[in-house]
Amino acid sequence: MTQLTSKARVKSYLDFSGTGEDSLIDILIELVSARVEDYCDRVFSEETGRIEYPSGGTGILSLKLFPITSITSIHEDADRDFDSGSLVDSTEYYADTARSLVIRKASWRREVTGNYGLNKWLQGLNIIKVVYNGGYTVTDGVTGVPDDLQRLVAQQVAYLYDRRRSLGMSSASGGEGSQSYVDDYEFLKDVKAGLQKYRRVTAS
C-alpha cells in the first residue's frame, strides 16, 4: 500500500513517541495516501515500464505517473497494432516532466500560411500507447514525495487520529461548548488547498 508520509513525521506532528498506536497510524497513512492519489488523479510511487493509453485529440497527453523521468516509446495507431510503423519519433514531442504532460511540438500549418501551431494527437479510444518511467523512489515503504506533500498527508492523518473516537459524528457538545467537524474523510481546508498544485492537468 502507498504511504505518502512517514509514521515518524505523523508522530512528530502529534507530539508523541509511543509505539502502541503504530498499527492504527499505518492504516490511517495508507487511507489518506489513497485518498490523495484519488483526489489528485495521480500515481506517485516509482514505476518503470508503465503503460498508459491517454486520450488524444489535442496537442497534449496527460499522464498519471508523477513526475515523468523518461519516455520509452509512444505509438499512435488507429488499428491498435502498435507495431514499429506506428512509433512516434521522439523529435516530434517533448515532456513537461513537472506536470506529467507530453506535448506535441509545433509544426508548419500549410493550410494557414505563415502560422505555426501544435500538431494534435490522434483522437480515439486506446489508440495512443505510452510506455514511460516516473514517480518518486520508495524507501522503507514511504514514497519520497516533496516535503510539502508529506506534511499535508501527515496533517490529515493527525486529524483523523485525533478524531478516532468520534468518526461518524458531525458535531459534539460539552461543558466547553460545541464542535462541528468536517466529513470524516473530507480534506481539511488547508490540506485541500495545498493539494491543488499536485492535481493532474487534463487537456481541453
Backbone hydrogen bonds in HBPLUS format (Angstrom, degrees):
<---DONOR---> <-ACCEPTOR-->    atom                        ^
c    i                          cat <-CA-CA->   ^        H-A-AA   ^      H-
h    n   atom  resd res      DA  || num        DHA   H-A  angle D-A-AA Bond
n    s   type  num  typ     dist DA aas  dist angle  dist       angle   num
A0143-THR N   A0003-GLN O   2.90 MM 140  6.05 165.5  1.92 167.9 172.8     1
A0010-VAL N   A0006-SER O   3.18 MM   4  6.53 157.3  2.23 146.7 152.4     2
A0011-LYS N   A0007-LYS O   2.92 MM   4  6.16 162.1  1.95 152.8 157.8     3
A0012-SER N   A0008-ALA O   2.92 MM   4  6.12 150.4  2.01 143.1 151.4     4
A0013-TYR N   A0009-ARG O   2.95 MM   4  6.20 150.6  2.04 142.8 150.9     5
A0014-LEU N   A0010-VAL O   2.88 MM   4  6.20 146.6  1.99 146.5 156.3     6
A0015-ASP N   A0011-LYS O   2.72 MM   4  5.79 115.8  2.13 136.1 153.5     7
A0016-PHE N   A0011-LYS O   3.14 MM   5  5.54 159.7  2.18 141.7 148.0     8
A0022-ASP N   A0019-THR O   3.16 MM   3  5.26 168.4  2.18 114.8 115.6     9
A0025-ILE N   A0021-GLU O   2.95 MM   4  6.19 164.5  1.98 161.1 166.0    10
A0026-ASP N   A0022-ASP O   2.91 MM   4  6.14 159.6  1.95 152.4 157.7    11
A0027-ILE N   A0023-SER O   3.08 MM   4  6.35 158.8  2.12 146.6 151.9    12
A0028-LEU N   A0024-LEU O   2.94 MM   4  6.24 160.2  1.98 152.7 158.1    13
A0029-ILE N   A0025-ILE O   2.83 MM   4  6.05 156.0  1.89 152.4 159.0    14
A0030-GLU N   A0026-ASP O   3.02 MM   4  6.27 162.6  2.05 150.8 155.0    15
A0031-LEU N   A0027-ILE O   2.90 MM   4  6.12 153.6  1.97 146.8 154.9    16
A0032-VAL N   A0028-LEU O   2.88 MM   4  6.04 172.8  1.89 154.5 155.7    17
A0033-SER N   A0029-ILE O   2.86 MM   4  5.90 159.2  1.90 147.2 154.2    18
A0034-ALA N   A0030-GLU O   3.02 MM   4  6.10 158.7  2.06 142.8 147.9    19
A0035-ARG N   A0031-LEU O   3.06 MM   4  6.34 154.4  2.13 145.4 152.8    20
A0036-VAL N   A0032-VAL O   2.84 MM   4  6.10 152.7  1.91 152.0 159.5    21
A0037-GLU N   A0033-SER O   2.98 MM   4  6.26 164.5  2.00 151.9 155.4    22
A0038-ASP N   A0034-ALA O   2.98 MM   4  6.14 155.9  2.04 144.7 151.8    23
A0039-TYR N   A0035-ARG O   2.85 MM   4  6.01 162.4  1.89 148.3 153.3    24
A0040-CYS N   A0036-VAL O   2.85 MM   4  5.96 163.8  1.88 154.6 159.1    25
A0041-ASP N   A0037-GLU O   2.84 MM   4  5.62 118.4  2.23 132.6 147.2    26
A0042-ARG N   A0037-GLU O   3.07 MM   5  5.09 153.0  2.14 139.8 147.0    27
A0041-ASP N   A0038-ASP O   3.25 MM   3  4.94 139.5  2.42  90.4 101.9    28
A0200-ARG N   A0040-CYS O   2.83 MM 160  5.81 153.8  1.90 147.8 152.4    29
A0043-VAL N   A0064-LYS O   3.08 MM  21  5.80 151.7  2.16 130.7 126.4    30
A0066-PHE N   A0043-VAL O   2.94 MM  23  6.08 163.2  1.97 172.0 170.3    31
A0136-TYR N   A0044-PHE O   2.73 MM  92  5.97 169.4  1.74 165.9 164.1    32
A0046-GLU N   A0136-TYR O   2.86 MM  90  4.76 140.6  2.02 144.9 134.0    33
A0047-GLU N   A0134-GLY O   2.97 MM  87  5.79 156.2  2.03 154.8 158.1    34
A0134-GLY N   A0047-GLU O   3.15 MM  87  5.79 162.8  2.18 161.3 164.2    35
A0050-ARG N   A0132-TYR O   2.91 MM  82  5.40 133.6  2.13 171.7 161.9    36
A0132-TYR N   A0050-ARG O   2.95 MM  82  5.40 156.4  2.01 147.5 154.8    37
A0052-GLU N   A0130-VAL O   2.97 MM  78  5.32 156.6  2.03 149.1 156.7    38
A0130-VAL N   A0052-GLU O   2.87 MM  78  5.32 171.6  1.88 161.7 164.2    39
A0057-GLY N   A0121-TRP O   2.95 MM  64  5.35 153.6  2.02 116.9 125.2    40
A0121-TRP N   A0058-THR O   2.76 MM  63  5.73 167.5  1.77 151.0 146.7    41
A0104-ARG N   A0059-GLY O   2.91 MM  45  5.28 170.9  1.92 158.1 161.2    42
A0061-LEU N   A0102-VAL O   2.83 MM  41  4.97 156.0  1.89 143.2 151.3    43
A0102-VAL N   A0061-LEU O   2.86 MM  41  4.97 154.5  1.92 143.0 150.8    44
A0063-LEU N   A0100-SER O   2.94 MM  37  5.46 168.7  1.96 169.2 170.8    45
A0135-GLY N   A0067-PRO O   2.82 MM  68  5.17 153.5  1.89 144.9 153.7    46
A0069-THR N   A0133-ASN O   2.87 MM  64  5.55 177.1  1.87 134.1 134.6    47
A0070-SER N   A0133-ASN O   3.34 MM  63  5.26 163.6  2.37 129.3 127.5    48
A0133-ASN N   A0070-SER O   2.83 MM  63  5.26 169.0  1.84 158.5 160.1    49
A0072-THR N   A0131-VAL O   2.79 MM  59  5.36 143.0  1.93 137.9 148.8    50
A0073-SER N   A0131-VAL O   3.18 MM  58  5.30 158.6  2.23 140.6 142.9    51
A0131-VAL N   A0073-SER O   2.92 MM  58  5.30 170.5  1.93 158.5 159.6    52
A0088-VAL N   A0074-ILE O   2.79 MM  14  5.57 175.8  1.79 167.9 166.4    53
A0075-HIS N   A0129-LYS O   2.86 MM  54  5.11 161.7  1.89 148.4 154.6    54
A0129-LYS N   A0075-HIS O   2.91 MM  54  5.11 159.0  1.95 140.9 147.9    55
A0076-GLU N   A0086-SER O   2.96 MM  10  5.38 160.5  2.00 143.5 146.6    56
A0077-ASP N   A0127-ILE O   2.81 MM  50  5.19 165.7  1.83 159.0 161.5    57
A0080-ARG N   A0077-ASP O   3.00 MM   3  5.08 153.1  2.07 104.1 112.8    58
A0086-SER N   A0083-ASP O   3.02 MM   3  5.63 158.4  2.07 118.0 124.4    59
A0087-LEU N   A0084-SER O   3.32 MM   3  5.39 166.8  2.34 105.9 109.4    60
A0092-GLU N   A0089-ASP O   2.95 MM   3  5.67 166.5  1.97 123.6 127.8    61
A0105-LYS N   A0092-GLU O   2.91 MM  13  5.55 172.3  1.92 135.6 138.2    62
A0094-TYR N   A0103-ILE O   2.93 MM   9  5.45 150.0  2.03 144.8 154.2    63
A0103-ILE N   A0094-TYR O   2.82 MM   9  5.45 164.8  1.84 172.9 169.2    64
A0096-ASP N   A0101-LEU O   2.79 MM   5  5.02 160.5  1.83 145.6 152.2    65
A0099-ARG N   A0096-ASP O   3.10 MM   3  5.75 148.4  2.21 115.9 124.3    66
A0100-SER N   A0096-ASP O   2.93 MM   4  5.81 111.6  2.41 143.8 161.4    67
A0101-LEU N   A0096-ASP O   3.17 MM   5  5.02 165.9  2.19 131.4 135.0    68
A0100-SER N   A0097-THR O   3.33 MM   3  4.84 153.1  2.41  92.0  99.8    69
A0107-SER N   A0117-GLY O   3.04 MM  10  6.02 158.0  2.09 163.3 160.6    70
A0109-ARG N   A0115-ASN O   3.47 MM   6  6.21 164.8  2.50 162.5 161.4    71
A0112-VAL N   A0109-ARG O   3.11 MM   3  5.61 151.9  2.19 111.0 119.0    72
A0115-ASN N   A0112-VAL O   3.06 MM   3  5.84 158.9  2.11 150.3 150.6    73
A0144-GLY N   A0137-THR O   2.90 MM   7  5.63 167.9  1.92 153.1 157.1    74
A0139-THR N   A0142-VAL O   2.91 MM   3  5.30 162.2  1.94 148.5 143.8    75
A0142-VAL N   A0139-THR O   2.98 MM   3  5.30 166.9  1.99 117.7 120.1    76
A0145-VAL N   A0143-THR O   2.82 MM   2  5.75 140.9  1.97 104.9  94.4    77
A0149-LEU N   A0146-PRO O   3.06 MM   3  5.50 125.1  2.37 108.8 122.0    78
A0150-GLN N   A0146-PRO O   3.09 MM   4  6.45 156.9  2.14 153.4 160.7    79
A0151-ARG N   A0147-ASP O   2.96 MM   4  6.22 154.8  2.02 149.7 156.4    80
A0152-LEU N   A0148-ASP O   3.06 MM   4  6.28 150.0  2.15 140.0 147.7    81
A0153-VAL N   A0149-LEU O   3.06 MM   4  6.31 161.1  2.10 151.1 155.2    82
A0154-ALA N   A0150-GLN O   2.94 MM   4  6.16 160.9  1.97 148.3 154.1    83
A0155-GLN N   A0151-ARG O   2.88 MM   4  6.04 152.2  1.95 145.4 152.8    84
A0156-GLN N   A0152-LEU O   3.08 MM   4  6.35 157.4  2.13 146.2 151.5    85
A0157-VAL N   A0153-VAL O   2.89 MM   4  6.13 158.4  1.94 152.3 158.9    86
A0158-ALA N   A0154-ALA O   2.87 MM   4  6.02 162.3  1.90 148.6 153.4    87
A0159-TYR N   A0155-GLN O   3.05 MM   4  6.27 149.6  2.14 140.6 148.7    88
A0160-LEU N   A0156-GLN O   3.06 MM   4  6.36 161.7  2.09 149.0 152.9    89
A0161-TYR N   A0157-VAL O   2.82 MM   4  6.08 155.2  1.88 152.7 160.8    90
A0162-ASP N   A0158-ALA O   2.91 MM   4  6.11 162.3  1.94 148.6 152.7    91
A0163-ARG N   A0159-TYR O   3.07 MM   4  6.29 135.4  2.28 138.6 150.9    92
A0164-ARG N   A0161-TYR O   3.13 MM   3  5.05 166.0  2.15 110.6 111.8    93
A0166-SER N   A0163-ARG O   2.83 MM   3  5.21 161.1  1.86 119.2 125.7    94
A0169-MET N   A0166-SER O   3.00 MM   3  5.60 159.0  2.05 140.4 142.2    95
A0181-TYR N   A0170-SER O   2.95 MM  11  5.28 166.5  1.97 141.0 139.7    96
A0172-ALA N   A0179-GLN O   2.85 MM   7  5.23 143.8  1.98 142.9 154.4    97
A0179-GLN N   A0172-ALA O   2.71 MM   7  5.23 148.8  1.81 154.1 163.9    98
A0174-GLY N   A0177-GLY O   2.82 MM   3  5.30 140.9  1.97 139.6 152.5    99
A0177-GLY N   A0174-GLY O   3.03 MM   3  5.30 164.2  2.05 115.7 117.2   100
A0186-GLU N   A0183-ASP O   3.02 MM   3  5.06 162.3  2.05 111.0 116.7   101
A0192-LYS N   A0188-LEU O   2.84 MM   4  6.06 168.9  1.85 167.0 169.4   102
A0193-ALA N   A0189-LYS O   3.04 MM   4  6.23 158.9  2.09 147.3 153.1   103
A0194-GLY N   A0190-ASP O   3.02 MM   4  6.16 154.6  2.08 142.0 148.7   104
A0195-LEU N   A0191-VAL O   3.04 MM   4  6.27 134.8  2.25 146.3 158.4   105
A0195-LEU N   A0192-LYS O   3.26 MM   3  5.20 133.4  2.49  93.5 105.7   106
A0196-GLN N   A0193-ALA O   3.36 MM   3  5.66 155.8  2.42 105.4 112.0   107
A0198-TYR N   A0195-LEU O   2.90 MM   3  5.44 153.0  1.98 117.3 126.1   108
A0199-ARG N   A0196-GLN O   3.25 MM   3  5.42 165.1  2.27 108.3 112.8   109
